[in-house]
């Protein structure tokens, strides 16, 4: 059941070209795969679920109805919550790590792995590298999110306005970090590994990735209206 009708649009040609990507190749395009297919998709699922949970947190909707309509399994949300609300998801997303490894293609909400988003690169953990101006500017917010991610949450927390509001801000920040990581990843020289060859991301992938980012960014903005 759709929770919201979005005005954001992505043209059919772009959808078709994105759907034509070979999942095995997608895994080799680090900026697109790591930042958009992986963390970006997870951030968008968080954005939708947390914003749709607002009526639950205010007592306007029952928790049971919300969980059923979302197709939730505890604190695991299905990627299909995006498609169910008319949001385009490239077909290769379901065949790429990490979703191909998860039963039913679910996203683990508030996974401890997301701590890396606030601790890696210029968001440095104390003692590893000097704090940059970017980190210091956002330090209070990052520490709040880290504490939130380190907390053991339960399904009934959706009835707590503070939990939902913090989750909404966290998910928006996750999306912004993914977008920034996409552009920063294009500037870094690819490093070879057993999974990825040392080859740059094709320009076509970058261009289509930016179109997908613009489309998703509009959706995130509409969720906040």
ZALUM-121170 format. One record per residue: residue number from 1; x, y, z of N, C-alpha, C in turn. Coordinates in nm, 4 decimals, always signed. Layout:
<recs>
  resi     neast    nnorth       nup    caeast   canorth      caup     ceast    cnorth       cup
   NUM         X         Y         Z         X         Y         Z         X         Y         Z
...
</recs>
This chain:
<recs>
  resi     neast    nnorth       nup    caeast   canorth      caup     ceast    cnorth       cup
     1   +0.0847   -0.1203   +0.0000   +0.0000   +0.0000   +0.0000   +0.0877   +0.1246   +0.0000
     2   +0.0601   +0.2148   -0.0943   +0.1390   +0.3376   -0.1053   +0.1069   +0.4319   +0.0098
     3   +0.2112   +0.4924   +0.0651   +0.1956   +0.5877   +0.1736   +0.1968   +0.7315   +0.1236
     4   +0.2564   +0.7523   +0.0053   +0.2717   +0.8888   -0.0445   +0.2876   +0.8874   -0.1959
     5   +0.2329   +0.9879   -0.2628   +0.2518   +1.0052   -0.4064   +0.3586   +1.1115   -0.4275
     6   +0.4634   +1.0746   -0.4987   +0.5760   +1.1650   -0.5202   +0.5659   +1.2359   -0.6549
     7   +0.6123   +1.3601   -0.6577   +0.6153   +1.4375   -0.7808   +0.7440   +1.4139   -0.8591
     8   +0.8470   +1.3644   -0.7915   +0.9763   +1.3414   -0.8561   +0.9602   +1.2450   -0.9732
     9   +1.0285   +1.2745   -1.0835   +1.0188   +1.1924   -1.2030   +1.1580   +1.1604   -1.2565
    10   +1.1719   +1.0418   -1.3130   +1.2942   +1.0010   -1.3811   +1.2522   +0.9532   -1.5192
    11   +1.3154   +1.0076   -1.6244   +1.2709   +0.9762   -1.7596   +1.2925   +0.8281   -1.7925
    12   +1.2099   +0.7790   -1.8844   +1.2087   +0.6367   -1.9178   +1.3394   +0.5902   -1.9801
    13   +1.4053   +0.6762   -2.0569   +1.5325   +0.6373   -2.1192   +1.6379   +0.6099   -2.0112
    14   +1.6427   +0.6978   -1.9105   +1.7392   +0.6791   -1.8020   +1.7087   +0.5511   -1.7254
    15   +1.5817   +0.5247   -1.6979   +1.5436   +0.4010   -1.6295   +1.5894   +0.2787   -1.7092
    16   +1.5657   +0.2823   -1.8397   +1.6011   +0.1698   -1.9250   +1.7520   +0.1466   -1.9264
    17   +1.8280   +0.2542   -1.9336   +1.9744   +0.2417   -1.9366   +2.0276   +0.1899   -1.8025
    18   +1.9692   +0.2366   -1.6940   +2.0109   +0.1873   -1.5626   +1.9768   +0.0393   -1.5475
    19   +1.8601   -0.0003   -1.5941   +1.8179   -0.1403   -1.5839   +1.9021   -0.2328   -1.6714
    20   +1.9711   -0.1766   -1.7694   +2.0529   -0.2584   -1.8600   +2.1891   -0.2936   -1.8007
    21   +2.2249   -0.2319   -1.6891   +2.3548   -0.2588   -1.6272   +2.3647   -0.4044   -1.5805
    22   +2.4786   -0.4653   -1.6077   +2.5070   -0.6017   -1.5621   +2.5452   -0.5960   -1.4143
    23   +2.4728   -0.6678   -1.3258   +2.5030   -0.6656   -1.1823   +2.6492   -0.6957   -1.1500
    24   +2.7114   -0.7856   -1.2277   +2.8509   -0.8195   -1.2019   +2.9418   -0.7000   -1.2297
    25   +2.9072   -0.6207   -1.3295   +2.9863   -0.5022   -1.3606   +2.9605   -0.3913   -1.2587
    26   +2.8357   -0.3806   -1.2149   +2.8001   -0.2768   -1.1175   +2.8885   -0.2878   -0.9943
    27   +2.9158   -0.4091   -0.9500   +2.9985   -0.4301   -0.8323   +3.1406   -0.3793   -0.8470
    28   +3.1839   -0.3537   -0.9718   +3.3201   -0.3041   -0.9971   +3.3258   -0.1517   -1.0059
    29   +3.2090   -0.0888   -1.0086   +3.2050   +0.0579   -1.0200   +3.1859   +0.1161   -0.8801
    30   +3.2956   +0.1351   -0.8093   +3.2876   +0.1637   -0.6665   +3.2033   +0.2852   -0.6285
    31   +3.2218   +0.4046   -0.6892   +3.1390   +0.5179   -0.6453   +2.9896   +0.4907   -0.6606
    32   +2.9518   +0.4341   -0.7746   +2.8094   +0.4074   -0.7986   +2.7589   +0.2938   -0.7100
    33   +2.8328   +0.1834   -0.7060   +2.7866   +0.0679   -0.6296   +2.7875   +0.0946   -0.4796
    34   +2.9000   +0.1406   -0.4273   +2.9142   +0.1559   -0.2829   +2.8275   +0.2677   -0.2275
    35   +2.8230   +0.3813   -0.2978   +2.7545   +0.4990   -0.2440   +2.6065   +0.5057   -0.2786
    36   +2.5672   +0.4573   -0.3957   +2.4269   +0.4715   -0.4370   +2.3512   +0.3389   -0.4290
    37   +2.4027   +0.2354   -0.4950   +2.3329   +0.1063   -0.4933   +2.3260   +0.0492   -0.3518
    38   +2.4342   +0.0663   -0.2765   +2.4398   +0.0083   -0.1423   +2.3901   +0.1067   -0.0376
    39   +2.4762   +0.1961   +0.0071   +2.4390   +0.2872   +0.1161   +2.3283   +0.3852   +0.0758
    40   +2.3265   +0.4265   -0.0495   +2.2231   +0.5199   -0.0933   +2.0848   +0.4585   -0.0878
    41   +2.0737   +0.3336   -0.1370   +1.9449   +0.2642   -0.1314   +1.9015   +0.2439   +0.0129
    42   +1.9953   +0.2045   +0.0983   +1.9613   +0.1826   +0.2383   +1.9175   +0.3127   +0.3050
    43   +1.9848   +0.4225   +0.2701   +1.9467   +0.5525   +0.3267   +1.8058   +0.5900   +0.2835
    44   +1.7724   +0.5634   +0.1564   +1.6403   +0.5986   +0.1055   +1.5317   +0.5150   +0.1722
    45   +1.5592   +0.3865   +0.1958   +1.4635   +0.3018   +0.2674   +1.4410   +0.3576   +0.4082
    46   +1.5488   +0.3963   +0.4748   +1.5359   +0.4561   +0.6078   +1.4517   +0.5830   +0.6023
    47   +1.4797   +0.6682   +0.5039   +1.4050   +0.7947   +0.4903   +1.2555   +0.7680   +0.4785
    48   +1.2187   +0.6720   +0.3934   +1.0776   +0.6418   +0.3716   +1.0139   +0.5830   +0.4978
    49   +1.0742   +0.4800   +0.5522   +1.0154   +0.4121   +0.6676   +0.9986   +0.5077   +0.7852
    50   +1.1018   +0.5875   +0.8143   +1.0945   +0.6773   +0.9306   +0.9925   +0.7885   +0.9089
    51   +0.9850   +0.8420   +0.7891   +0.8856   +0.9459   +0.7627   +0.7443   +0.8887   +0.7641
    52   +0.7278   +0.7675   +0.7130   +0.5963   +0.7043   +0.7148   +0.5546   +0.6659   +0.8568
    53   +0.6521   +0.6596   +0.9481   +0.6227   +0.6223   +1.0868   +0.5749   +0.7402   +1.1706
    54   +0.5731   +0.8588   +1.1157   +0.5317   +0.9756   +1.1932   +0.3933   +0.9606   +1.2556
    55   +0.2921   +0.9124   +1.1792   +0.1587   +0.8956   +1.2402   +0.1582   +0.7952   +1.3549
    56   +0.2504   +0.6984   +1.3503   +0.2602   +0.6006   +1.4591   +0.3141   +0.6693   +1.5840
    57   +0.4131   +0.7553   +1.5653   +0.4760   +0.8220   +1.6801   +0.3826   +0.9212   +1.7488
    58   +0.2815   +0.9692   +1.6751   +0.1868   +1.0651   +1.7335   +0.0576   +0.9982   +1.7798
    59   +0.0492   +0.8652   +1.7599   -0.0694   +0.7932   +1.8035   -0.1847   +0.7967   +1.7048
    60   -0.1617   +0.8518   +1.5849   -0.2676   +0.8604   +1.4836   -0.2866   +0.7284   +1.4106
    61   -0.1856   +0.6412   +1.4148   -0.1925   +0.5124   +1.3453   -0.1364   +0.4053   +1.4379
    62   -0.1916   +0.2859   +1.4286   -0.1438   +0.1785   +1.5157   -0.0110   +0.1238   +1.4651
    63   +0.0699   +0.0788   +1.5584   +0.1993   +0.0211   +1.5242   +0.1800   -0.1050   +1.4405
    64   +0.0824   -0.1849   +1.4740   +0.0580   -0.3109   +1.4030   +0.0236   -0.2857   +1.2564
    65   -0.0622   -0.1856   +1.2314   -0.0996   -0.1535   +1.0935   +0.0211   -0.1052   +1.0146
    66   +0.1034   -0.0227   +1.0760   +0.2236   +0.0298   +1.0112   +0.3186   -0.0831   +0.9722
    67   +0.3452   -0.1731   +1.0650   +0.4381   -0.2827   +1.0382   +0.3873   -0.3729   +0.9266
    68   +0.2562   -0.3957   +0.9255   +0.1969   -0.4809   +0.8222   +0.2058   -0.4141   +0.6859
    69   +0.1717   -0.2860   +0.6783   +0.1740   -0.2154   +0.5502   +0.3154   -0.1989   +0.4969
    70   +0.4122   -0.1837   +0.5861   +0.5520   -0.1698   +0.5435   +0.6133   -0.3047   +0.5053
    71   +0.5522   -0.4134   +0.5526   +0.6105   -0.5451   +0.5286   +0.7334   -0.5680   +0.6139
    72   +0.7347   -0.5083   +0.7321   +0.8497   -0.5154   +0.8208   +0.8628   -0.6525   +0.8859
    73   +0.9852   -0.6903   +0.9151   +1.0154   -0.8076   +0.9958   +1.1022   -0.7590   +1.1104
    74   +1.0382   -0.7245   +1.2199   +1.1117   -0.6626   +1.3291   +1.1643   -0.5270   +1.2834
    75   +1.2945   -0.5069   +1.2975   +1.3561   -0.3830   +1.2509   +1.4254   -0.4034   +1.1168
    76   +1.3683   -0.4908   +1.0367   +1.4178   -0.5123   +0.9004   +1.3091   -0.4655   +0.8037
    77   +1.3472   -0.3751   +0.7146   +1.2515   -0.3179   +0.6199   +1.2840   -0.3634   +0.4780
    78   +1.1833   -0.4041   +0.4019   +1.2082   -0.4526   +0.2658   +1.2398   -0.3379   +0.1695
    79   +1.3324   -0.3625   +0.0784   +1.3651   -0.2635   -0.0241   +1.2410   -0.2311   -0.1070
    80   +1.1491   -0.3272   -0.1183   +1.0299   -0.3068   -0.2003   +0.9393   -0.1962   -0.1472
    81   +0.9660   -0.1460   -0.0258   +0.8880   -0.0328   +0.0234   +0.9042   +0.0865   -0.0705
    82   +1.0164   +0.0906   -0.1426   +1.0377   +0.1975   -0.2395   +0.9461   +0.1779   -0.3607
    83   +0.9518   +0.0596   -0.4199   +0.8667   +0.0316   -0.5367   +0.7191   +0.0421   -0.5018
    84   +0.6824   +0.0013   -0.3823   +0.5423   +0.0068   -0.3407   +0.4903   +0.1492   -0.3353
    85   +0.5824   +0.2448   -0.3278   +0.5436   +0.3855   -0.3252   +0.5813   +0.4572   -0.4550
    86   +0.5956   +0.3780   -0.5618   +0.6178   +0.4345   -0.6942   +0.7575   +0.4866   -0.7197
    87   +0.8522   +0.4497   -0.6338   +0.9898   +0.4964   -0.6496   +1.0672   +0.3970   -0.7353
    88   +1.1324   +0.4475   -0.8380   +1.2098   +0.3612   -0.9282   +1.3331   +0.3068   -0.8576
    89   +1.3537   +0.1757   -0.8715   +1.4728   +0.1101   -0.8188   +1.5345   +0.0297   -0.9330
    90   +1.6584   +0.0586   -0.9734   +1.7214   -0.0178   -1.0817   +1.7183   -0.1668   -1.0535
    91   +1.6934   -0.2460   -1.1553   +1.6778   -0.3903   -1.1369   +1.8024   -0.4562   -1.0791
    92   +1.9204   -0.4004   -1.1079   +2.0430   -0.4650   -1.0594   +2.0622   -0.4490   -0.9089
    93   +1.9884   -0.3588   -0.8464   +2.0031   -0.3387   -0.7020   +1.9798   -0.4696   -0.6262
    94   +1.8800   -0.5455   -0.6697   +1.8435   -0.6679   -0.5984   +1.9443   -0.7811   -0.6181
    95   +2.0325   -0.7659   -0.7169   +2.1293   -0.8709   -0.7465   +2.2697   -0.8358   -0.7009
    96   +2.2841   -0.7205   -0.6352   +2.4153   -0.6754   -0.5895   +2.4255   -0.6855   -0.4378
    97   +2.5485   -0.7035   -0.3905   +2.5717   -0.6998   -0.2457   +2.5311   -0.5620   -0.1945
    98   +2.4666   -0.5513   -0.0766   +2.4435   -0.6591   +0.0194   +2.3080   -0.7269   +0.0059
    99   +2.2199   -0.6743   -0.0799   +2.0828   -0.7246   -0.0821   +2.0739   -0.8678   -0.1331
   100   +2.1644   -0.9054   -0.2224   +2.1639   -1.0422   -0.2745   +2.1968   -1.1430   -0.1643
   101   +2.2573   -1.0937   -0.0559   +2.2972   -1.1819   +0.0541   +2.1918   -1.1896   +0.1643
   102   +2.0890   -1.1074   +0.1553   +1.9894   -1.1017   +0.2615   +1.8616   -1.1742   +0.2214
   103   +1.8069   -1.2483   +0.3112   +1.6824   -1.3201   +0.2875   +1.5685   -1.2205   +0.2665
   104   +1.5087   -1.2222   +0.1490   +1.3956   -1.1350   +0.1225   +1.4321   -0.9925   +0.0879
   105   +1.5619   -0.9654   +0.0675   +1.6057   -0.8313   +0.0261   +1.5624   -0.7253   +0.1255
   106   +1.6022   -0.7427   +0.2481   +1.5681   -0.6497   +0.3550   +1.6869   -0.5626   +0.3937
   107   +1.6559   -0.4460   +0.4465   +1.7559   -0.3553   +0.5016   +1.7455   -0.3605   +0.6539
   108   +1.8555   -0.3786   +0.7207   +1.8564   -0.3782   +0.8672   +1.8594   -0.2327   +0.9148
   109   +1.7516   -0.1874   +0.9716   +1.7446   -0.0489   +1.0159   +1.8439   -0.0221   +1.1288
   110   +1.9128   +0.0918   +1.1178   +2.0062   +0.1387   +1.2217   +2.1177   +0.0385   +1.2482
   111   +2.1648   -0.0255   +1.1439   +2.2750   -0.1199   +1.1566   +2.3985   -0.0498   +1.2124
   112   +2.4721   -0.1217   +1.2961   +2.5944   -0.0654   +1.3517   +2.6957   -0.0314   +1.2440
   113   +2.6805   -0.0914   +1.1262   +2.7713   -0.0632   +1.0148   +2.7666   +0.0842   +0.9749
   114   +2.6528   +0.1495   +0.9981   +2.6395   +0.2897   +0.9582   +2.7294   +0.3823   +1.0395
   115   +2.7841   +0.3300   +1.1495   +2.8796   +0.4103   +1.2259   +2.9961   +0.4503   +1.1365
   116   +3.0295   +0.3634   +1.0395   +3.1409   +0.3920   +0.9498   +3.1179   +0.5187   +0.8684
   117   +2.9919   +0.5498   +0.8427   +2.9613   +0.6697   +0.7648   +3.0041   +0.7957   +0.8385
   118   +3.0033   +0.7904   +0.9704   +3.0374   +0.9072   +1.0502   +3.1796   +0.9015   +1.1053
   119   +3.2458   +0.7888   +1.0859   +3.3808   +0.7744   +1.1386   +3.4860   +0.7680   +1.0293
   120   +3.4461   +0.7398   +0.9062   +3.5429   +0.7203   +0.7994   +3.5769   +0.8503   +0.7283
   121   +3.6846   +0.8426   +0.6520   +3.7338   +0.9537   +0.5729   +3.7459   +1.0809   +0.6543
   122   +3.6762   +1.1890   +0.6197   +3.6963   +1.3123   +0.6947   +3.6170   +1.3130   +0.8253
   123   +3.5307   +1.2127   +0.8452   +3.4598   +1.2006   +0.9721   +3.5392   +1.1048   +1.0606
   124   +3.6469   +1.1543   +1.1181   +3.7432   +1.0681   +1.1843   +3.7098   +1.0417   +1.3310
   125   +3.7410   +0.9198   +1.3736   +3.7234   +0.8832   +1.5127   +3.8397   +0.9392   +1.5950
   126   +3.8112   +0.9802   +1.7171   +3.9154   +1.0332   +1.8048   +4.0354   +0.9389   +1.8098
   127   +4.1535   +0.9975   +1.7947   +4.2754   +0.9204   +1.8106   +4.3292   +0.8595   +1.6834
   128   +4.2467   +0.8529   +1.5770   +4.2947   +0.7939   +1.4531   +4.3602   +0.8992   +1.3633
   129   +4.2906   +1.0077   +1.3425   +4.3431   +1.1158   +1.2595   +4.2933   +1.2482   +1.3152
   130   +4.3627   +1.3577   +1.2847   +4.3184   +1.4887   +1.3351   +4.1784   +1.5209   +1.2843
   131   +4.1002   +1.5842   +1.3680   +3.9663   +1.6253   +1.3278   +3.9757   +1.7427   +1.2307
   132   +3.9083   +1.7330   +1.1201   +3.9102   +1.8389   +1.0204   +3.8041   +1.9436   +1.0540
   133   +3.8085   +2.0559   +0.9823   +3.7074   +2.1595   +1.0016   +3.5684   +2.1058   +0.9744
   134   +3.5573   +2.0189   +0.8716   +3.4270   +1.9605   +0.8379   +3.3732   +1.8789   +0.9546
   135   +3.4613   +1.8013   +1.0173   +3.4169   +1.7187   +1.1296   +3.3766   +1.8059   +1.2475
   136   +3.4607   +1.9026   +1.2810   +3.4335   +1.9872   +1.3965   +3.3013   +2.0626   +1.3813
   137   +3.2717   +2.1025   +1.2584   +3.1482   +2.1755   +1.2310   +3.0261   +2.0899   +1.2614
   138   +3.0393   +1.9599   +1.2421   +2.9251   +1.8691   +1.2585   +2.9419   +1.7726   +1.3753
   139   +3.0432   +1.7958   +1.4590   +3.0782   +1.6975   +1.5611   +2.9612   +1.6634   +1.6540
   140   +2.8902   +1.7622   +1.7025   +2.7796   +1.7372   +1.7950   +2.6744   +1.6482   +1.7312
   141   +2.6429   +1.6771   +1.6046   +2.5423   +1.5981   +1.5333   +2.5916   +1.4549   +1.5119
   142   +2.7178   +1.4396   +1.4721   +2.7714   +1.3059   +1.4478   +2.7739   +1.2229   +1.5752
   143   +2.8132   +1.2852   +1.6855   +2.8173   +1.2124   +1.8122   +2.6770   +1.1670   +1.8539
   144   +2.5777   +1.2502   +1.8270   +2.4390   +1.2124   +1.8574   +2.3982   +1.0909   +1.7743
   145   +2.4329   +1.0914   +1.6456   +2.3968   +0.9803   +1.5585   +2.4722   +0.8529   +1.5979
   146   +2.5992   +0.8667   +1.6343   +2.6766   +0.7500   +1.6758   +2.6158   +0.6867   +1.8003
   147   +2.5759   +0.7695   +1.8944   +2.5124   +0.7189   +2.0160   +2.3807   +0.6492   +1.9828
   148   +2.3059   +0.7060   +1.8894   +2.1784   +0.6484   +1.8464   +2.2012   +0.5103   +1.7841
   149   +2.3053   +0.4986   +1.7002   +2.3341   +0.3724   +1.6330   +2.3891   +0.2672   +1.7284
   150   +2.4475   +0.3117   +1.8373   +2.5029   +0.2182   +1.9353   +2.3972   +0.1717   +2.0362
   151   +2.2787   +0.2319   +2.0277   +2.1695   +0.1958   +2.1184   +2.0931   +0.0752   +2.0630
   152   +2.0509   -0.0134   +2.1497   +1.9705   -0.1282   +2.1085   +1.8248   -0.0846   +2.0970
   153   +1.7730   -0.0815   +1.9736   +1.6358   -0.0359   +1.9497   +1.5400   -0.1539   +1.9375
   154   +1.4123   -0.1239   +1.9520   +1.3075   -0.2257   +1.9371   +1.1924   -0.1666   +1.8569
   155   +1.1077   -0.2535   +1.8050   +0.9981   -0.2114   +1.7177   +0.9069   -0.1086   +1.7847
   156   +0.8809   -0.1238   +1.9121   +0.7911   -0.0312   +1.9823   +0.8448   +0.1118   +1.9854
   157   +0.9735   +0.1310   +1.9517   +1.0311   +0.2659   +1.9509   +0.9664   +0.3547   +1.8447
   158   +0.9023   +0.2934   +1.7455   +0.8344   +0.3734   +1.6437   +0.7220   +0.4573   +1.7047
   159   +0.6803   +0.4233   +1.8236   +0.5753   +0.4993   +1.8918   +0.6322   +0.6177   +1.9698
   160   +0.7629   +0.6315   +1.9652   +0.8324   +0.7395   +2.0359   +0.8689   +0.8514   +1.9389
   161   +0.8099   +0.9710   +1.9534   +0.8394   +1.0825   +1.8606   +0.9878   +1.1170   +1.8544
   162   +1.0574   +1.1093   +1.9672   +1.1995   +1.1407   +1.9677   +1.2797   +1.0440   +1.8838
   163   +1.2456   +0.9165   +1.8933   +1.3112   +0.8125   +1.8141   +1.2895   +0.8373   +1.6653
   164   +1.1665   +0.8615   +1.6264   +1.1337   +0.8821   +1.4852   +1.1998   +1.0087   +1.4311
   165   +1.1969   +1.1163   +1.5066   +1.2567   +1.2413   +1.4594   +1.4079   +1.2293   +1.4436
   166   +1.4726   +1.1620   +1.5389   +1.6168   +1.1416   +1.5265   +1.6472   +1.0504   +1.4083
   167   +1.5653   +0.9474   +1.3905   +1.5834   +0.8571   +1.2778   +1.5681   +0.9273   +1.1441
   168   +1.4765   +1.0203   +1.1351   +1.4565   +1.0966   +1.0117   +1.5796   +1.1806   +0.9815
   169   +1.6322   +1.2483   +1.0834   +1.7516   +1.3311   +1.0620   +1.8731   +1.2449   +1.0273
   170   +1.8835   +1.1297   +1.0933   +1.9926   +1.0375   +1.0654   +1.9858   +0.9874   +0.9215
   171   +1.8678   +0.9475   +0.8764   +1.8539   +0.8931   +0.7412   +1.8836   +0.9988   +0.6360
   172   +1.8440   +1.1228   +0.6628   +1.8751   +1.2312   +0.5682   +2.0268   +1.2531   +0.5616
   173   +2.0923   +1.2478   +0.6755   +2.2378   +1.2649   +0.6778   +2.3068   +1.1492   +0.6057
   174   +2.2541   +1.0274   +0.6222   +2.3088   +0.9117   +0.5505   +2.3021   +0.9334   +0.3998
   175   +2.1902   +0.9878   +0.3537   +2.1759   +1.0131   +0.2099   +2.2750   +1.1199   +0.1638
   176   +2.2897   +1.2270   +0.2392   +2.3817   +1.3339   +0.2014   +2.5254   +1.2833   +0.1975
   177   +2.5605   +1.1962   +0.2920   +2.6954   +1.1391   +0.2940   +2.7175   +1.0520   +0.1707
   178   +2.6163   +0.9777   +0.1300   +2.6270   +0.8927   +0.0111   +2.6480   +0.9771   -0.1143
   179   +2.5732   +1.0849   -0.1246   +2.5868   +1.1737   -0.2415   +2.7269   +1.2333   -0.2452
   180   +2.7742   +1.2795   -0.1313   +2.9077   +1.3372   -0.1246   +3.0134   +1.2314   -0.1546
   181   +2.9928   +1.1109   -0.1011   +3.0877   +1.0030   -0.1249   +3.0966   +0.9641   -0.2714
   182   +2.9840   +0.9748   -0.3426   +2.9832   +0.9439   -0.4862   +3.0783   +1.0370   -0.5599
   183   +3.0665   +1.1670   -0.5341   +3.1512   +1.2645   -0.6030   +3.2970   +1.2525   -0.5589
   184   +3.3193   +1.2322   -0.4308   +3.4565   +1.2182   -0.3814   +3.5218   +1.0918   -0.4362
   185   +3.4409   +0.9870   -0.4532   +3.4944   +0.8616   -0.5050   +3.5433   +0.8741   -0.6478
   186   +3.4817   +0.9648   -0.7228   +3.5231   +0.9851   -0.8618   +3.6609   +1.0496   -0.8706
   187   +3.6970   +1.1222   -0.7656   +3.8251   +1.1933   -0.7655   +3.9404   +1.1054   -0.7194
   188   +3.9088   +0.9947   -0.6507   +4.0140   +0.9068   -0.6011   +4.0554   +0.8055   -0.7066
   189   +4.1826   +0.7740   -0.7089   +4.2334   +0.6734   -0.8012   +4.1881   +0.5359   -0.7534
   190   +4.1246   +0.4577   -0.8411   +4.0762   +0.3254   -0.7998   +4.1902   +0.2367   -0.7517
   191   +4.1656   +0.1658   -0.6409   +4.2650   +0.0731   -0.5885   +4.2204   -0.0696   -0.6184
   192   +4.3107   -0.1511   -0.6755   +4.2713   -0.2885   -0.7102   +4.2503   -0.3747   -0.5864
   193   +4.1614   -0.4705   -0.5969   +4.1391   -0.5688   -0.4912   +4.0945   -0.6965   -0.5593
   194   +4.0729   -0.8010   -0.4794   +4.0285   -0.9271   -0.5398   +3.8874   -0.9151   -0.5961
   195   +3.8144   -0.8090   -0.5543   +3.6767   -0.7909   -0.5999   +3.6656   -0.6873   -0.7120
   196   +3.7540   -0.5873   -0.7107   +3.7415   -0.4787   -0.8072   +3.8740   -0.4531   -0.8781
   197   +3.8736   -0.4431   -1.0106   +3.9953   -0.4086   -1.0831   +4.0242   -0.2598   -1.0672
   198   +4.1485   -0.2215   -1.0919   +4.1866   -0.0807   -1.0791   +4.1498   -0.0053   -1.2065
   199   +4.0207   +0.0081   -1.2294   +3.9710   +0.0786   -1.3478   +3.8732   +0.1873   -1.3047
   200   +3.8762   +0.3018   -1.3717   +3.7824   +0.4091   -1.3352   +3.6400   +0.3741   -1.3744
   201   +3.5476   +0.4375   -1.3085   +3.4065   +0.4172   -1.3392   +3.3751   +0.4793   -1.4753
   202   +3.3058   +0.4073   -1.5638   +3.2726   +0.4617   -1.6957   +3.1932   +0.5924   -1.6849
   203   +3.2158   +0.6829   -1.7777   +3.1483   +0.8123   -1.7744   +2.9969   +0.7971   -1.7834
   204   +2.9502   +0.7000   -1.8607   +2.8055   +0.6780   -1.8724   +2.7451   +0.6449   -1.7365
   205   +2.8151   +0.5632   -1.6595   +2.7667   +0.5249   -1.5271   +2.7603   +0.6473   -1.4362
   206   +2.8621   +0.7314   -1.4454   +2.8657   +0.8533   -1.3638   +2.7494   +0.9455   -1.3992
   207   +2.7250   +0.9639   -1.5275   +2.6170   +1.0520   -1.5712   +2.4805   +0.9989   -1.5284
   208   +2.4581   +0.8695   -1.5477   +2.3306   +0.8103   -1.5079   +2.3168   +0.8076   -1.3558
   209   +2.4284   +0.7853   -1.2871   +2.4267   +0.7874   -1.1417   +2.3850   +0.9240   -1.0890
   210   +2.4337   +1.0292   -1.1517   +2.3974   +1.1653   -1.1090   +2.2493   +1.1932   -1.1336
   211   +2.1946   +1.1384   -1.2395   +2.0515   +1.1557   -1.2646   +1.9694   +1.0833   -1.1579
   212   +2.0152   +0.9635   -1.1211   +1.9453   +0.8871   -1.0174   +1.9553   +0.9601   -0.8837
   213   +2.0715   +1.0189   -0.8564   +2.0911   +1.0945   -0.7330   +1.9956   +1.2137   -0.7278
   214   +1.9839   +1.2864   -0.8385   +1.8951   +1.4031   -0.8427   +1.7501   +1.3607   -0.8179
   215   +1.7115   +1.2489   -0.8757   +1.5759   +1.1954   -0.8591   +1.5510   +1.1567   -0.7136
   216   +1.6436   +1.0831   -0.6538   +1.6282   +1.0418   -0.5147   +1.6340   +1.1602   -0.4196
   217   +1.7171   +1.2584   -0.4510   +1.7279   +1.3766   -0.3647   +1.5964   +1.4531   -0.3608
   218   +1.5262   +1.4564   -0.4736   +1.3959   +1.5222   -0.4759   +1.2962   +1.4454   -0.3900
   219   +1.3041   +1.3129   -0.3948   +1.2152   +1.2308   -0.3124   +1.2401   +1.2557   -0.1647
   220   +1.3676   +1.2620   -0.1257   +1.4018   +1.2896   +0.0135   +1.3454   +1.4247   +0.0560
   221   +1.3547   +1.5229   -0.0333   +1.3013   +1.6555   -0.0025   +1.1494   +1.6522   +0.0117
   222   +1.0828   +1.5768   -0.0744   +0.9370   +1.5677   -0.0677   +0.8911   +1.4980   +0.0610
   223   +0.9710   +1.4045   +0.1096   +0.9352   +1.3358   +0.2340   +0.9306   +1.4311   +0.3509
   224   +1.0055   +1.5396   +0.3427   +1.0129   +1.6342   +0.4527   +0.9042   +1.7414   +0.4449
   225   +0.8273   +1.7416   +0.3364   +0.7233   +1.8441   +0.3203   +0.6036   +1.8149   +0.4095
</recs>
